[in-house]
């Protein structure tokens, strides 16, 4: 498999994390707008979960990006587990 589809969930989480880190200092703890950052976290984790289910299921083990990332079922299973744990935590 080539391209960025196998690492698209990680890219979604990277962009969402950077947005949250950049926007969080602008909201005071007392405002209701700060709770939207938590919901944004949940929805970005769910988006990464959905993208993993749609595009991240490997047909056969292999490497991506010139051998830098291994793409197999164990990695996909652990990715799904940690995404679910993140949604429950958020």
C-alpha positions, 0 to 999 in steps of 0.5 A: 500500500502506498500513499498517506492512507495508512497514516491518515488517522495519525495525521488527523490526530496531529492536526486536531492536537495542534488546534487544541493546543493553540486554541486552549489558552484563549478560552478561560476555564469558566466559559462554556466555550472551553467544553467545545474543545473536549467535544472537538477532541472526541469527534476528532478521535471518532473521525480517526477511528472511522478512517482507520476502519475504512482505509486502515485495514491491511489486506497483507502486512507491509511497509509504508513511506519507504519502510518507515512505518509497518502496516499490519493487523496488530498495529491496526488493532492496537490503534483502534484500542487506543482510539477507543480508550481516548474517546472514553477518557475524553 
